[in-house]
Amino acid sequence: MAGSARVAERFQANMFRDALHTGRSIVIVAETTSGLAGLAEVSHGADTPSFAAVARMAVAAMGFGGAVRAAGRWWARLKVNLSGPEGGVVLVELQVAPALRNRGIGGFLLDRVDEHATAQHARHISLTTATDNPARGLYERNGYRLMDQKTNPRYERITGSAGRVLMVKHLEIN
């Protein structure tokens, strides 16, 4: 959506810093003796940055012209946008270093997300991801269920993915 992977990484880094700075998110980190293995960003639901804040972060990452072009592509993303139910936490991002995938690190991070959500008395954890994301199998093995799906031809032309899915894991509240 940002035009290139490098620009997308800069924009995502800006969003990540803002989420941590404002307290909208917490980050759970998995490390090995070699360093960072993966991370999970968890938010408490409806807290989203304002349009003005996102616009500033986009301009900082992409320049004014790039931000305007990205805004045009963002309309396609809005066609496949999904929101989880209220009363839970949102798994915003789950990343495992490519060289360390399929070694249990993703499951370890999801277990820590469960612990955090339970400590917050959340009723569920929700996430959205691409329809064709291979990590969907990891999420399903860890109790997440498909709740909704949206597709859009323009979004698919831009991203190569047909759309987005909403997955939710319900938690036992003690």
N, C-alpha and C positions, 0 to 999 in steps of 0.2 A: 504493500500500500504506500510505502514511503518512496518508492522509486528505485532503491537499491538496498542490498543487505547492509552495507556499511552505514547508510543514512538511517535505515530502520534501527540498527543497533544504537546509534547516537540518540535517536528519538526515544527508544525504549529506556536507555540509561537515564535520560532526563525525567521520564515518567517515574521510573524507579526511585530516583533521588527525591523527587517531589513527594511520592507516597510515603517514604520513610521520614522525610523532614516534617510532613504535616501529621504523621501518626496514623494515616489511613491504612497502612499495612505493617505487618511484621514479616521478618524473613527468617526462615529456618534453614540452617546451613548443614550440609554433610561434608565432612573432610576425611581425607586419607592422610597417610604419612607424607604423601607427595604434595598435598594442598587441597584446594577446593574440588570436591567431587560433584556437587549439585546443590540446588537451592529450591525452596518452595516459598513463594510470596502469598501471604494470606491477608485478606481484607475483611472488614466487618460489614460487608454488604453494600448498602446504598451510598456509602461515601465515595463520590467520584469527583475528580477535579472539575472545576468550572470550565466552560468553553474558552474563556479568556486565558486561563492557565494553560490549557492544552494548546491553544493557538501560539502562546509565547514559547512553549517548549518545542513546537513544530518549527517555528521560525528560527529558533536557536539551532536546531539540528539540521534544517534543510534550506535555510534562507527563505526570503519572502516568496519568491517564485516557486520554489519547491513545496512550500507549505500550501500555496494556492492549488498547485497541481494535486497534492495529496488530499486536499479537502474534496476535490472532485471525485477522487477514487473512494474517499470515505463514505460517500453517499451509497455506493454499492455495499459497503460493509454494514451500513445501517439496515439494509434490506434483509440481512441474515443475523442481525443482532438478537440475542436472547438474554433474558434476565432470570436469575434463579428466584425461588420463593423467598419471602421475608422470614426472618427468625433464624438465620444461619450465617455461616461465614462463607467467603468465596475464595476458592483456590485460583488466584489470579495467574500464577505462573509456576510451572514445575520444569526445571531444567536439570539434566544430568549430563556431565561431560561425555561427548560422543565415545571416547575411548573406554569409558567406564560403564556404558549401558549394558543391560542384561546381566548385572551382577548383584541385584537386590537393592541398589541405592534408591531407586524410585520408590520401591515399596517401603523402605526405611523412612524416607521423607514423608510419604503418605501416612504412615503410622504416627509420626510426630505431628502432622497436621490434625489427625484425629484427636490426639492428646490435647492439643491447643484448643480445638473446637469444643471438646468436652469440658475443659476447664472454663471456657467462656459460656457454658450452658447453652450452646448452640443446638438447635434441633436437627440441623443438617449441614452438609458441606456441598456447595455447588461449584461447577466449573463449566466453562464453554471451551470448545476446541474445534478444529477443522473436522469436517466429516470423514476425511481420509487420514487422520493422524494415527500413526501406528501405536501411540501411547494409549489409545482407547482400550486396548486389551489389558494393559496394566490397571487402568481405572476400573474396568469391569471385574478383574480378579480381586480388587480391593473394595468391592461393595458398591461401586457407583453404577447407577442405572440410567439408561437413556430416557429422558423425559420429553424432549422436543427436538425438532430438527427443522432448519430452514435452508433452502437453496435459492440461488439466484444466478441466472446466466451471465450477467455482467460481472458479478463477483467472481464467478468461475473463470471468465476470460482474463480478469486482472490477476488472480491469485493461483489459478490452476486447481483450486479446490472447489467442489460444488457448493459448499456452504459451511454452516456451523451446527454443532449439536450442543444441547444442554444436558449435562449429566449431574445427578444428585445422589448423595449418600445420606441416608437417614441415620441418625444417631439415637442411642438409648440415653434418655435423660434420667439421672438418678436423683 
